[in-house]
Amino acid sequence: MIKDEIDYTDALMLRKKAEEKLKEKYGEAYSAFQEVDTRKLLHELQVHQVELEMQNEELRCAYETSEIALKKYTMLYDLAPMGYFTLNAGCIICDLNFTGAEMLGDRRFSLINSNFSYFVSGESKKVFNDFFSRVCSGNLKESCEVTLGLNNLPATSVYIEGITTGDERQCLLSAVDISGFRK
């Protein structure tokens, strides 16, 4: 074959020509080298496969652990018999559980980004605002009793405890309905 007839864009032809050149250059040593290289490559691939299987098993275990933690979180947070609220420094609801939504008389996701103080009755506003100020300005747990009530919903007396989290400065509140104890 003449040098001008080689099509360097044809991958199979190019590979065949390259292998022929290697055989010419190294002779018998090329075959031995190829066999050793193939064994080494096969070994490396097998080791890599075992590593991937081990990583896959580790990922599967981590996934199962995270599923268990999520179920536990759901039970502790979402289905708790007391209201849980996460408020930002502006008293805006960032997150809440189902009991908290029930206390405020609306659906959970409708209440996110609402101002919590909007649900505090007029006669309890000062108590709540003082409480919220103390919580936001310190790192200690604070508490208060207020009445929640909006529009035509029945007023609910609640005992609230709150604390501010680290760098995010979010206020975590727990609210317990104490209306039954006020009779």
NUVEXTOR-229146 format. One record per atom (N, C-alpha, C, CB): residue in three letters; x, y, z. Coordinates in steps of 0.2 Angstrom, whole numbers, plus 2048, in hexadecimal, padded with zeros to 3 digits. Atoms other than C-alpha are relative to their C-alpha. Glycine has a CB too. Example, Ala and Ser with C-alpha at 12.3 -4.5 7.8 and 13.67 -1.06 7.14 Angstrom:
2
ALA8047FA800
ALA83E7EA827
ALA804806800
ALA7FB800806
SER7FC7FA7FF
SER8447FB824
SER7FC805803
SER8028027F9
//
This chain:
183
MET8047FA800
MET800800800
MET804806800
MET7FB800806
ILE7FC7FA801
ILE8078117FB
ILE7FE805806
ILE7FF8037F9
LYS8017FB7FA
LYS80981E809
LYS7FA8057FE
LYS806804801
ASP8057FB801
ASP7FD82A800
ASP7F97FC800
ASP8018027F9
GLU806804800
GLU7EF81C800
GLU7FD800807
GLU8007FA7FD
ILE8028017F9
ILE7EE81C813
ILE7FA806802
ILE806800805
ASP8067FB7FE
ASP7DD824819
ASP801801808
ASP7F97FE7FE
TYR7FF7FF7F9
TYR7E282C82A
TYR7F9801804
TYR805805801
THR8077FE7FD
THR7CF83082E
THR7FD7F9801
THR7FC8047FB
ASP8038067FE
ASP7CB81D82E
ASP8037FD806
ASP8017FB7FA
ALA7FE8027FA
ALA7CD818840
ALA8037F8800
ALA7FB800805
LEU7FD807801
LEU7CF80583C
LEU8067FF7FC
LEU7FA7FB7FD
MET7FA800805
MET7DB80782E
MET806803804
MET7FF8047FA
LEU7FA7FD7FC
LEU7E6813839
LEU8027FC806
LEU7FD807803
ARG7FE8047FA
ARG7E6807848
ARG8047FA7FD
ARG7FA7FD804
LYS7FC806803
LYS7EB7F883C
LYS8078027FE
LYS7FC7FE7FA
LYS7FA7FD802
LYS7F9803835
LYS805801806
LYS7FF8067FC
ALA7FC7FF7FA
ALA7FF808846
ALA8037FA803
ALA7FC804805
GLU7FE8077FD
GLU7FF7F684D
GLU8067FD7FB
GLU7FA7FB800
GLU7FB803805
GLU8097F183D
GLU807803801
GLU7FE8017F9
LYS7FA7FC7FF
LYS8167FF840
LYS8037FE807
LYS7FF807800
LEU7FD8027F9
LEU8187F9853
LEU8037F97FF
LEU7FA800805
LYS7FD807801
LYS81B7E784D
LYS8068017FD
LYS7FB7FC7FC
GLU7FA7FF803
GLU8287ED841
GLU805803804
GLU7FF8047FA
LYS7FC7FC7FB
LYS8307F884E
LYS8037FB805
LYS7FD806803
TYR7FE8047FB
TYR8307EB85C
TYR8017F97FF
TYR7FC802806
GLY800808802
GLY82E7DA854
GLY7FD7FC805
GLY8087FE7FF
GLU8028057FB
GLU82C7CC860
GLU7FE803807
GLU8047FA801
ALA8017FD7FA
ALA82D7D786F
ALA7F9804801
ALA805805801
TYR8067FD800
TYR81D7E086A
TYR7FA7FB802
TYR7FE8027F9
SER8068057FE
SER8127D086C
SER8017FE807
SER8017F97FC
ALA7FF8027F9
ALA81A7CC87D
ALA7FD806804
ALA8077FF802
PHE8027F97FD
PHE8177DF882
PHE7F9800800
PHE8038067FD
GLN808800800
GLN8057DE87C
GLN7FD7FB804
GLN7FE7FF7F8
GLU8038057FB
GLU8017CE886
GLU801803807
GLU8047FA7FF
VAL7FF7FD7F9
VAL8097D6896
VAL7FC806801
VAL807801801
ASP8047FA7FF
ASP8007E6893
ASP7F97FE800
ASP8028057FA
THR807802800
THR7F07DE890
THR7FE7FD807
THR7FE7FA7FA
ARG8018027F9
ARG7F17D48A0
ARG800805805
ARG8067FA802
LYS8007FB7FB
LYS7F67E38AA
LYS7FA8047FF
LYS8068057FF
LEU8077FC801
LEU7E77ED8A2
LEU7FA7FC803
LEU8008017F9
LEU8068047FE
LEU7DB7DF8A6
LEU800800808
LEU8017F87FD
HIS7FF8007F9
HIS7E27DE8B8
HIS7FD807803
HIS8077FF802
GLU8027F97FE
GLU7DF7F18BA
GLU7F98017FF
GLU8048067FB
LEU807800802
LEU7CE7F08B2
LEU7FC7FC806
LEU7FE7FE7F9
GLN8038047FA
GLN7C97E28BF
GLN800803806
GLN8037F9800
VAL7FF7FC7FA
VAL7D07EC8CD
VAL7FB806801
VAL807802802
HIS8057FA800
HIS7C67FB8C8
HIS7F97FE800
HIS8018047F9
GLN8078027FF
GLN7B67F18C6
GLN7FF7FE807
GLN7FF7FA7FC
VAL8018017F9
VAL7B87EB8D8
VAL800806804
VAL8067FB803
GLU8017FA7FC
GLU7BB7FC8DE
GLU7FA8047FF
GLU8068057FD
LEU8067FD801
LEU7AC8028D5
LEU7FA7FD803
LEU7FE8007F8
GLU8068047FD
GLU7A17F48DC
GLU800802808
GLU8027F8800
MET7FF7FE7F9
MET7A87F98EE
MET7FD807801
MET807800802
GLN8027F97FF
GLN7A480B8EB
GLN7F88007FF
GLN8038057FB
ASN808801802
ASN7928068E4
ASN7FD7FD807
ASN7FF7FB7FB
GLU8038037FA
GLU78F7FC8F4
GLU800805806
GLU8047FA803
GLU8007FA7FB
GLU79580B8FF
GLU7FA8057FF
GLU807803800
LEU8057FB802
LEU7898168F5
LEU7F97FE802
LEU8018027F9
ARG8068037FE
ARG77B80A8F8
ARG7FE800807
ARG8007F97FD
CYS8018007F9
CYS77E80990A
CYS7FE807803
CYS8067FE804
ALA8017F97FF
ALA77F81C90B
ALA7F98027FE
ALA8058057FD
TYR8067FE802
TYR76F81E902
TYR7FA7FD805
TYR7FE7FD7F8
GLU8048047FC
GLU76681190D
GLU800804807
GLU8027F9802
THR7FF7FC7FA
THR76D81B91C
THR7FC807800
THR807801802
SER8047F9801
SER76682C915
SER7F97FF800
SER8038037FA
GLU807801800
GLU755824912
GLU7FD7FF807
GLU7FF7FA7FC
ILE8028017F9
ILE75481E924
ILE800807804
ILE8057FB804
ALA8007F97FD
ALA75983092A
ALA7FB8047FE
ALA8078037FF
LEU8067FC802
LEU74C83891F
LEU7FA7FE803
LEU8007FF7F8
LYS8068027FD
LYS73F82D926
LYS7FF802807
LYS7FF7F87FF
LYS8007FE7F9
LYS744831937
LYS7FF807801
LYS8077FE803
TYR8017F9801
TYR745843933
TYR7F88027FF
TYR8048047FB
THR8077FF802
THR73384392C
THR7FC7FE806
THR7FE7FB7FA
MET8038027FB
MET72D83A93B
MET801805806
MET8017F9803
LEU7FF7FB7FA
LEU735846948
LEU7FE8077FE
LEU808800801
TYR8027F9802
TYR73285693E
TYR7F98017FE
TYR8058037FB
ASP8077FF803
ASP723855933
ASP7FA7FE803
ASP8017FD7F9
LEU8068037FD
LEU71884A93D
LEU800802808
LEU8007F97FF
ALA7FF7FF7F8
ALA71D85194F
ALA7F9803802
ALA805805801
PRO8067FD7FD
PRO70E85695A
PRO800807802
PRO7FE7FC806
MET7FF7F87FF
MET71586895C
MET8028037F9
MET805801806
GLY7FE7FC806
GLY71887594F
GLY807802800
GLY7FB806800
TYR7F97FE801
TYR729878949
TYR8008057FA
TYR8057FA7FE
PHE7FF7FA805
PHE72E88893F
PHE807802800
PHE7FB806802
THR7F97FC801
THR73E88F938
THR7FE8067FD
THR8047FB7FB
LEU8017FA802
LEU73D8A1936
LEU8078047FE
LEU7FC804805
ASN7FA7FC801
ASN74A8AD92F
ASN800806804
ASN8018027F8
ALA8007FA7FC
ALA74F8BE937
ALA7FA8047FF
ALA8078037FF
GLY8067FC801
GLY7408C692F
GLY7FA7FD802
GLY8008027F9
CYS8068047FE
CYS7348BA937
CYS7FC7FD7FB
CYS7FC805804
ILE803804805
ILE7308B2927
ILE8017F9801
ILE8038037F9
ILE8008077FF
ILE72C8A0927
ILE8047FD7FA
ILE7F97FD800
CYS7FC803805
CYS73989691E
CYS7FE7F87FF
CYS808800802
ASP802807800
ASP733885923
ASP7FB7FE806
ASP8067FB800
LEU8048017FB
LEU72687D92E
LEU7FD7F97FF
LEU7FA805801
ASN803807801
ASN71E86C932
ASN7F9800800
ASN8027FC806
PHE808800801
PHE70C866930
PHE7FC803806
PHE7FE7F97FE
THR8047FD7FA
THR70786A942
THR801807800
THR8037FC806
GLY7FF7F9800
GLY70E87B940
GLY7FB8037FB
GLY8078027FF
ALA8047FD806
ALA70487E930
ALA7F97FF803
ALA8017FC7FA
GLU8078017FE
GLU6F4877939
GLU7FF806806
GLU8007F9804
MET8017FA7FB
MET6F7884948
MET7FF8067FC
MET807800804
LEU8017F9803
LEU6F889293B
LEU7FA8007FB
LEU8068027FC
GLY807801804
GLY6E888B932
GLY8018007F8
GLY7FC806802
ASP800800808
ASP6EF889920
ASP8057FA7FF
ASP8048067FE
ARG7FC806802
ARG6F987C916
ARG807802800
ARG7FE7FF7F8
ARG7F97FF7FF
ARG70B87A919
ARG8048057FB
ARG8047FA801
PHE7FC7FD806
PHE712880908
PHE7FD8077FF
PHE8007FC7FA
SER8037F9801
SER70688F908
SER803805805
SER7F8800800
LEU7FD7FC7FA
LEU70E895918
LEU8078027FF
LEU7FF7FD806
ILE7F97FF801
ILE720895912
ILE8008077FD
ILE8047FB7FC
ASN7FF7F9802
ASN7268A790F
ASN7FB805803
ASN8008017F9
SER8057FC7FD
SER7188AE91A
SER803803807
SER7F97FC802
ASN7FD7FE7FA
ASN71C8B9929
ASN7FC7FD806
ASN7FF808800
PHE8038047FA
PHE7198AF939
PHE7FC805805
PHE8067FD804
SER8037FB7FC
SER7158BF943
SER7F98027FE
SER804806801
TYR8077FF803
TYR7058C1938
TYR7FB7FC803
TYR8007FF7F8
PHE8048057FD
PHE6FE8B2941
PHE7FF801807
PHE8027F97FE
VAL8007FE7F9
VAL7018B9952
VAL7FA805801
VAL807802803
SER8067FB7FE
SER6F18C195A
SER803807802
SER7FC7FD805
GLY7FE7F97FE
GLY6F28D495D
GLY802800807
GLY7FA8047FF
GLU7FE7FF7F9
GLU6F28D2970
GLU8077FC802
GLU7FA7FD804
SER7FA8047FE
SER7018C696F
SER8068037FC
SER7FF7F97FE
LYS7FB7FE804
LYS70B8D0962
LYS806803804
LYS7FE8067FB
LYS7FA7FD7FD
LYS7168DA96E
LYS8047FA804
LYS7FE805806
VAL7FD8057FD
VAL71A8CA978
VAL8047FC7FB
VAL7FB7FB804
PHE7FC804805
PHE71F8C0968
PHE8068047FD
PHE7FB7FF7FA
ASN7FB7FC803
ASN7298CF961
ASN806800805
ASN7FD8077FE
ASP7FB8007FB
ASP7338D0971
ASP8047FA800
ASP7FD802807
PHE7FD806800
PHE7368BE971
PHE8047FF7FA
PHE7FA7FA800
PHE7FC801806
PHE73B8BD95F
PHE806804800
PHE7FC8027FA
SER7FA7FB800
SER7478CC962
SER8057FC804
SER7FE807803
ARG7FB8047FC
ARG74F8C2970
ARG8037FA7FD
ARG7FD7FE807
VAL7FD806804
VAL7518B2966
VAL8058027FB
VAL7FA7FC7FD
CYS7FC7FE806
CYS7588BB957
CYS807803803
CYS7FD8057FC
SER7FA7FD7FD
SER7658C5962
SER8057FC804
SER7FE806803
GLY7FB8047FC
GLY76C8B796C
GLY8007F97FE
GLY7FD800807
ASN7FF807802
ASN7708A596C
ASN7FD7FB805
ASN8087FE7FF
LEU8038037FA
LEU7668A097B
LEU7F97FE7FE
LEU800803806
LYS807801802
LYS75589797A
LYS7FB804804
LYS7FF7F8802
GLU8047FC7FD
GLU7478A297E
GLU7F97FD7FF
GLU8008087FC
SER807803800
SER73489F981
SER7FB805801
SER7FF7FA805
CYS8067FB7FF
CYS7238A8981
CYS7FA7FC7FF
CYS8018067FC
GLU806802801
GLU7118A5981
GLU7FC8057FC
GLU7FC7FE807
VAL8047FB804
VAL7068AD973
VAL7FA7FC7FE
VAL8058027FA
THR806802803
THR6F68AB96B
THR8008017F8
THR7F9804802
LEU800800808
LEU6F58A6958
LEU7F98007FE
LEU8047FA7FD
GLY806800803
GLY6E68AB94F
GLY7FF8057FA
GLY7FB802806
LEU8017FC806
LEU6E18B293E
LEU7F97FF7FD
LEU8057FE7FB
ASN806800803
ASN6D18B7937
ASN7FB7FC804
ASN8007FD7F8
ASN8058037FC
ASN6C38AB93B
ASN8027F9803
ASN7FB7FE7FB
LEU7FE8067FD
LEU6CE89D942
LEU800801807
LEU8087FF7FE
PRO8008007F9
PRO6CD899954
PRO807802803
PRO7FD7FA804
ALA7FA7FE7FD
ALA6DA8A195F
ALA8037FA804
ALA7FF806805
THR7FD8057FD
THR6E7895965
THR806802804
THR8037FB7FB
SER7FB7FE7FC
SER6F2897974
SER8067FB7FF
SER7FE800808
VAL7FA804801
VAL704891971
VAL806802805
VAL8028007F9
TYR7FA7FF7FC
TYR71488F97B
TYR8057FF7FB
TYR8017FB806
ILE7FA800805
ILE723893970
ILE806800803
ILE7FF8067FB
GLU7F97FF7FE
GLU735890972
GLU8048017FA
GLU8037F9804
GLY7FC7FF806
GLY742896966
GLY807801801
GLY7FD8067FD
ILE7F97FF7FF
ILE754897963
ILE8038017F9
ILE8047F9803
THR7FD7FE806
THR75F89E955
THR8067FB7FE
THR803807800
THR7FA805802
THR76B89294B
THR8068047FE
THR7FD7FC7FA
GLY7F97FD801
GLY77D896947
GLY8008057FB
GLY8047FB7FE
ASP7FE7FB805
ASP78389F938
ASP7FA8037FC
ASP8057FE7FB
GLU8067FE804
GLU77289F92F
GLU7FC805803
GLU7FC7FA7FD
ARG8047FC7FC
ARG76A8A893D
ARG7F97FF7FF
ARG8028087FF
GLN807802801
GLN75A89F93A
GLN7FD7FF807
GLN7FE7FA7FB
CYS8048017F9
CYS74D89E949
CYS7FC7FA7FF
CYS7FC806802
LEU804806800
LEU74788D94D
LEU7FB801806
LEU8057FA801
LEU8068007FB
LEU73688D956
LEU7FD7FA801
LEU7FB8067FE
SER8058057FF
SER72C88095E
SER7FA803804
SER8047FA805
ALA8067FE7FD
ALA71A883963
ALA7FC7FB802
ALA7FD8057FA
VAL8048057FD
VAL70F87996E
VAL7F9803801
VAL8037FD806
ASP8077FD7FF
ASP6FC87C96E
ASP7FE7FF808
ASP7FB7FC7FC
ILE8018007F8
ILE6F8880981
ILE7F8802801
ILE805804804
SER8077FD800
SER6E688597D
SER7FC7FB805
SER7FC8007FA
GLY8048057FC
GLY6DF875986
GLY802801808
GLY8027F97FE
PHE7FE7FF7F9
PHE6E887A996
PHE7FE807803
PHE808800801
ARG8027F97FF
ARG6E188C996
ARG7F9800802
ARG8018047FB
LYS8078007FE
LYS6CF88799B
LYS7FF801807
LYS7FD7FA7FE
//
